[in-house]
């Protein structure tokens, strides 16, 4: 029995016209989704970032919102957190090792900072974005001890 590589399988798949067309349609759909997401990210720049972020935190971290999904035993959708996270990935900065130690955890895969907020993207048995407001008290103690 011959073991096919992924490349060989793809070549065979593309031998048929309808398969080629389905691949083209799929890639066109992905490209359109990416373009829409890029426009949404750019739209965030028009608004007060801190105000939007506080509203998103208030909505998604509220017991009322979370309880709607806990009763169904499913992870609540957090589309606006993901949008803000994508924005921060583009316009914010990557965190330092010291910030990773303070704000990251063993499930963190990315940690970014923008205008007083840390965006911690975590993967485990689900994917979440945790938005953490910078702890100004601990930072002021650090600077005063220098």
C-alpha positions as CSV (number, residue, x, y, z in Angstrom):
1,X,0.0,0.0,0.0
2,X,1.4,3.4,-1.0
3,X,1.3,6.3,1.4
4,X,0.4,9.5,-0.2
5,X,1.8,12.8,0.8
6,X,-0.5,15.8,1.4
7,X,0.9,17.4,-1.8
8,X,0.1,14.3,-3.9
9,X,-3.4,14.2,-2.5
10,X,-3.9,17.9,-3.3
11,X,-2.6,17.4,-6.9
12,X,-5.1,14.6,-7.4
13,X,-7.9,16.7,-5.9
14,X,-7.2,19.5,-8.4
15,X,-7.5,17.2,-11.4
16,X,-11.2,17.7,-11.4
17,X,-12.7,21.0,-12.4
18,X,-15.4,21.1,-9.8
19,X,-12.8,20.4,-7.1
20,X,-10.6,23.3,-8.4
21,X,-13.7,25.6,-8.3
22,X,-14.6,24.6,-4.8
23,X,-11.0,25.4,-3.7
24,X,-11.2,28.8,-5.4
25,X,-14.5,29.5,-3.8
26,X,-13.2,28.6,-0.4
27,X,-10.1,30.8,-0.7
28,X,-12.2,33.7,-2.0
29,X,-14.5,33.4,1.0
30,X,-11.5,33.4,3.4
31,X,-10.0,36.4,1.6
32,X,-13.3,38.3,1.9
33,X,-13.6,37.5,5.6
34,X,-10.0,38.7,6.2
35,X,-10.8,42.0,4.3
36,X,-13.9,42.5,6.4
37,X,-11.9,41.9,9.6
38,X,-9.2,44.3,8.5
39,X,-11.8,47.0,8.0
40,X,-13.3,46.3,11.4
41,X,-9.9,46.6,13.0
42,X,-9.3,49.9,11.3
43,X,-12.7,51.2,12.4
44,X,-11.7,50.7,16.1
45,X,-9.1,53.5,15.6
46,X,-11.9,56.0,15.2
47,X,-13.2,55.6,18.7
48,X,-11.9,56.1,22.3
49,X,-10.1,52.8,22.9
50,X,-10.3,53.0,26.7
51,X,-14.0,53.6,26.7
52,X,-14.7,50.8,24.2
53,X,-12.5,48.4,26.2
54,X,-14.2,49.2,29.5
55,X,-17.6,48.6,27.8
56,X,-16.5,45.2,26.4
57,X,-15.1,44.1,29.7
58,X,-18.3,45.2,31.5
59,X,-20.4,43.2,29.0
60,X,-18.5,40.0,28.7
61,X,-17.4,39.7,32.3
62,X,-20.9,40.4,33.7
63,X,-22.6,37.6,35.6
64,X,-25.8,38.2,33.6
65,X,-23.9,37.6,30.3
66,X,-21.9,34.6,31.6
67,X,-24.9,32.9,33.2
68,X,-26.8,32.8,29.9
69,X,-24.1,30.4,28.6
70,X,-23.1,28.7,31.9
71,X,-26.6,27.2,32.1
72,X,-26.1,25.7,28.7
73,X,-22.6,24.5,29.6
74,X,-21.0,26.3,26.6
75,X,-18.3,28.9,26.3
76,X,-19.8,32.4,25.8
77,X,-18.9,34.1,22.5
78,X,-16.6,37.1,22.9
79,X,-16.4,38.5,19.4
80,X,-15.6,42.0,20.5
81,X,-12.8,40.9,22.8
82,X,-11.3,39.0,19.8
83,X,-11.7,42.1,17.6
84,X,-9.9,44.3,20.2
85,X,-7.2,41.6,20.6
86,X,-6.6,41.7,16.8
87,X,-6.4,45.5,17.0
88,X,-3.9,45.4,19.8
89,X,-1.8,42.8,18.0
90,X,-1.6,45.2,15.1
91,X,-1.2,48.5,16.9
92,X,0.0,47.6,20.4
93,X,3.3,46.1,21.5
94,X,4.4,42.7,22.6
95,X,4.9,42.3,26.3
96,X,8.3,42.1,28.1
97,X,9.5,39.0,30.1
98,X,8.6,40.8,33.3
99,X,5.0,41.5,32.1
100,X,4.7,37.9,31.0
101,X,5.6,36.8,34.5
102,X,3.0,39.1,36.0
103,X,0.1,38.9,33.5
104,X,0.7,35.6,31.7
105,X,0.0,32.0,32.7
106,X,0.7,28.5,31.4
107,X,-2.2,28.8,28.9
108,X,-1.1,32.1,27.4
109,X,0.0,32.0,23.8
110,X,0.2,35.8,23.3
111,X,0.3,38.8,25.5
112,X,0.1,42.3,24.1
113,X,-0.3,45.8,25.6
114,X,-2.0,48.9,24.4
115,X,-3.0,52.1,26.3
116,X,-3.2,50.6,29.8
117,X,-4.6,47.2,28.9
118,X,-3.0,43.8,28.6
119,X,-4.6,41.3,26.2
120,X,-3.9,37.7,27.2
121,X,-4.9,35.2,24.5
122,X,-5.2,31.7,26.1
123,X,-5.8,28.3,24.6
124,X,-6.9,25.3,26.6
125,X,-10.1,23.4,26.3
126,X,-11.4,26.6,24.6
127,X,-9.9,29.8,23.5
128,X,-10.4,33.1,25.4
129,X,-9.1,36.6,25.5
130,X,-8.6,38.0,29.0
131,X,-8.3,41.8,29.1
132,X,-6.4,43.0,32.2
133,X,-6.3,46.7,33.2
134,X,-2.7,47.6,34.1
135,X,-2.1,47.7,37.8
136,X,-0.9,51.3,38.3
137,X,-0.4,50.8,42.0
138,X,2.2,48.0,41.6
139,X,3.9,50.0,38.8
140,X,4.2,53.1,41.0
141,X,5.8,51.1,43.8
142,X,8.3,49.7,41.3
143,X,9.3,53.1,40.1
144,X,9.5,54.6,43.5
145,X,11.8,51.9,44.7
146,X,14.4,52.6,41.9
